């Protein structure tokens, strides 16, 4: 390149910042000015939120299993993950002076569990490399070939030789990702799948008694099983939490895509909750039918099976008093409490989103076919994954891939 060119990255989340890093370290022979625009007062707000309970950067499981977590989008994401996967993520963090460790679940965290030190070191490196940040600049789409921004001093137009869009999905809009970009791209002929909640909670419609008494309490050491109308199955042990209106938490998030799609297709989804996954059905039946003498049923279940609190509560929610007096019926329900989910929680509450710019609308470099020199990255692409470090790794991997595409373009 003989002349200096401007590359604009819109979105200051992990995908956008990684795109800016790759662009800013392209080498002296590539004369670029890299600008990051974001609607918020500071970048990385969702990144910091993700670190509140310990920043889960990636996962340590074998790469083939890791890649399989992206389901039918694995083929599209695999080249990006080959270039920037779990190992590269840990090396990247170490390059910023942040060591990582593998937790008992196989998830990878910074040793201090915090997001802020990593983000500060990252931003320092980007600024040192010449990346310029423009805060409180909300993208409004295009005016001809110029990018429109609502800025502190009024609307402004910006010209760029290449653009990387890393605007996120539509969850946690107060942190900047509101999905406003989707109709703008559709109007320009870009195929965008509807944005849907992912890694989300669900409404059940608890009784007032159950909701008042148990909302916020966890179901621990349980398992869930679910089969949808297409024959897809999910079965796993773990834990989740009762909410005022339903359920949420890691075990539910892992099954959320299947549950969401079933509700959309059929109007509801019924999963089976095993309250005692470490006991067989025959063991549970034996305990239930064991003579209890003068003890109440509640005391008997607590004594013989350890069932009390929220687990006993959900049994009473699912069964009538009369049904609970039938040992076989009670034992069967303990191993398979039916929970009928009637609605997905709103997308703004979800951890992440599904849908977005379809991969068929992009070339192999993540350039939008209908918009030359415009690239897409991160959660605004049409993919989803469970929590566990998969979201962070794929977002950053796609940011790096889009930046490499912009470099080739220029």
N, C-alpha and C positions, 0 to 999 in steps of 0.2 A: 504494500500500500504506500503510495507516494504522498497522499494527503492524510491529515488527521481526520478521523471520523468519530461521530458520536454514536454510542450505543446506549439506549435507554432501557433500564430494567424497571418495570412497574410492579411493585410489591416487595416489601422488606421482610418477608418471612424466610424460613430456611431455604426454600427453593430459589427465591430471588437473590438472597445473599450469596448462595453458592454460585449462581450464575455470574454475579458481580466478581466473585473471587477468580473464577476461571478466566473471565474476560480481562481482568486487571493484571493477570500474570501471564498473558499470552506471549510476552517477549518483546524486546526492543524493536524488532522488525515490523511489528504490528502496531501501528500508531492509532491508539484508541483513547477516547475519553469516555469513561464509564460513569453514568449517572443513575442513581437509584431514587425513584419517586415513591412516596408512600402517603396514604391519607392520614395516618396517625401522627401524633407528636414525636414518636420515636419508633424505631424498627424493632422487630422481634417480639412483639407483645404476646402472640400466641406461643412462641417458643418459651418465653418466660413462664407463661401459665402452665405449660406442659411440665415445667420443672418444679412446680410447687410441691408435688409429692415425690420428687426425685426424677431427674431428667433421664428418661429412657431413650438412649440414642439409637440402639440397634439390638440385635439378638445374636447369641453365640451358637445357635444350632447349626448343623451341617448346611452348607449353602443350598443344596438341592431342596431340602425341606424348607429353608427360608424362602426360596423363590416360589415354592408351591403355595405359599400363603396368599399370593396375589391372584389365585384362581384362574379364570379364563383370560385375565390380562397378563399372565406370566410371559407369554410370547412377546408382547409389546414391550414389557419392562425389562426383560432379561438382558438385552445388550447394555442398557444403562446400569443395571446392577452388576454386570460383569466388570464394568469400568469403575464403578463406585459402589461397593457392597459393604457388608459388615466389617471386614478387615480394614478396608480403606477408611471407613468411618472412624475406627479406633485410632488409626495412624494419623488421620486429620486432626482429631482432638489432641493427640499427643504433641503434634506440631504446634499447637497453640498453648502448650504447657499444661494440658489437662490430662492426667492419667485416668484410666477407666478400670472397672472391675466387672466380673460376671456374678450376678446375683444367683440366689438359689433356684430361681425360675429359669435361668439361662439368659435373662435380660441383661443388657450392658448399660452401666451407669458411670458418670464421673465419680471419682473416689469421694468427693465431698457432696455428691448427689445434687449439686446446685447448677442452675442454668446461667445465672447472672455472670459469674466469673468467665465462663466460656464465651458468652456473648460479648462481654467487654473486650476480651482478647481478640476475638474475631473482628469486631468493628475497628479496633486499633490497627490491625493488620490491613484491613481494607482501606482505611483512610491513608495509611502510610503508602499504600500502593497507588494512591491517587483517585480512589473512588469518591465521587461527590454525592452527598445525600441531600435530598430535597423533601423536607417533612411538611406535613399538612398540605400536601398536593393531591387532591382527589381526582383520579382520572375520570373524564367525562366522555371518552370515545374520541372520534376523529372529526376534524374539520378539513376536508380535502385530504392532503397527505400529512397534515400536522396533527400532533397529539394535543388534545384539549385537557387542561387541568384547572380545577377550582383551587386557587391558591390564596394565601392570606391577603394578598393585595389585589384580589380579583382574578378573573379568568385569564389564563395565559396559554399561548400556543408554543409547542416545542417540536422542532424538526429533528429527526433521527435517521441515521443510515441503517439501523437495525433496532428492533424492539424485542425484548423478552418479556412476555406477560407471565407474571407469577402472582396472580391475584387471589389465590386460595379458593375455597369452596363457598359455602353459605352458612357455616356454623360459627357461632360466637361472633356475630356481626359487630358487637361493640368493640371487638379487637381489630376490626378492619375488613374481615372477609364476609361480604354480604351478597355475593353472587350477582351484583348489579351488571356485571360485564356480559352475562349470558345473552340477554336480548340484543345487545349491541352487535355481538358476533354473529348471531343468527341473522340479523338484518343484512349482514354483509355476505351471507351465503355460507357461513361456517356451520357444520353439523354439530350441534351441542345436545347431548342427552340431558334430560331433566335432572336437576340437582335433587338428591334424596338424602335423608339422614342415614348415617352409618355409625357403627359403634354407639348405639343409642339405647335409650330406655323405652319401655312400653307401658301402656295403660291396661289395667285389668278391671278396675271397678271394685276395689275392696269394700267390704261392709264398713260402716262408720266405726264400729267397735274395733275391727282389725286395724284400720288406718290410724285411728287415734292412738292405739296402744303400741303398734309395732313399726310405724313409719320411721325410717332411719336405721332400723336394726338389720344386721346381716344374717343371711342364711349361710352358715358355715358347714364345711364337710358334707356337701350335697352333690348331686349329679343331676343333669338335665338330659332329656332325650327328645328329639323332634324329627319328624319326617314330613316333608311337604308333599303337595299333590303331584309333584313331578318325580317323586321317589328319592329325592335328595335327603340325606340323613345327617344328623348331628347328635353326638353323644359325648359328654365330657364331665369330669368332676371339677369342682372348684367352689367358688362362693359368689354371692351377689347380695344386693340390698333391697329391702322393701321400701318403696316410696309412698307418699300420700295417695298416689293414684295407681301405682303398679310396681314395677321392678326395674332395676338397672344394676350395673356393675360388670366386672370383667367377664364373668361366665356368660352373662346375657349379651354383652357386646360381641363376644366371639360367635354367637349364633344370630346376630342381629340382621345380617343380610338375608338369610333364609326366612326369618320370621317376618321381616318387613315385606319381602316379596309375596309371602303367603297371605298376609293381611291385605295387600293391594289386590291380589287375585281373588281371594275368597271372602274378604270382609273380617276375618279373624284367624287366629292361629293358636292351636292348643299344644303346649309343651307338657311333658311329664316330668315331675320333680321327684327324685328319689331322695327321701330324707335320711336314709341309712345305706349309702352305697357300699359300705364295707361289710354289710350283713346280707346273707342270701335271703330270698323270699321264704324259704323253709325255716330259717333261723328266726325271722321276724314273726312268722305264724306261730312257732313254738313259744316264743316269748309272750305273744298276745294271749294265747290260750292257756298259759300257765295259770294255775289257780291263784286268785288274788285275795281270797278271803273277804275281809271286811273293808279292804282298801278301795278307794274310788278308782275309776278307770284312769283318771289323770295321774294319780299317785302310782298306779301300776305301770303305766307307760314310762313314767319318769324313772322308776326303780329298775324295770327290766330292760328298757331300751334307751334310757337317757333322753327321752323326748319331753321337752318342756319349752317354755318361752315361745318364741316365734314358730318353732316347728310344730308344737302342739296347737298353736293358734291357727296355722294354715290348714291343719287337719280339720279343725272345727269349722273353718271357712268353707272347706270342700265337702263336708259330710253333715248330714243331719244327726241329731242325737240318737235316733233310732238306728241309723246305719252304722254308727260307731259301736253299737252293741252286738253287731254281727262279726265275730272274730275274723272270718275269712275276708269279708269286705274291708274291714279295718286294716288287716295286714297287707292286702293288695294295694290299698290307697297309700299306706306309708311308703311303699316302694314305687308308687306312681301317682302322685297327687296331680290331677289335671289343672293346669293354669291356662285359662282362656284369655289370650291377649286380644284386645279389641281395637287398639290404635297404637301407632308409633308416636313417640313424643315429638314435639316440633323440631324442625331441622336446626333452629338456632340453639337448641340445647345439646345437640349431638356433638360428639368428640370430633367427628370428621364427616365428610359427605361423599356420596357416590355420584356418578354422572359427571358431566362436563364435556369438554371438547373431545370428540371421538377421535381415536387414533387414525381412522380412515380419512379424516379431514387434514391430517398432517403427513408430511413426508418423513423419510427415515431420520432426518435431522431435527424433527419436531417443528419444522416450519409449516405454518398454515398455508395450505395449497391455494386458498382463495386470497391470501394476503401476503404477497412476497415480502421477505425480510422481517416478517413477524413470527416469533417463536413462542411456544407455550410450554409451561413447566409447572410441576407441583400438583397441588390438589385440584386445580382447575381442569386437569386432564381426567378422562373417563376411566377411573380405576378406584378400587377401594381395597383395604386390608385391615386385619384386626389390629388391636393395640399390641404392643410388645416390641416396639422399635421399628416395625415395618413401615409405618407411615413416615417417620422422620427420615429413614434411610432412602426410601423411594423418592420422597420429595426432593432431597438434596441431590440424589443421583440424576433425576430428571432436570434439575436446574443446571447441573454441570453439562448434561447432554445438550440442552438448548443453547447454552453458551458456546459450546464447541460448534454447533450448527451455525450460530451467528458469525463465528470466526471464519468458517469456511465460506460463508456468504460474502464476507467482506475481504 
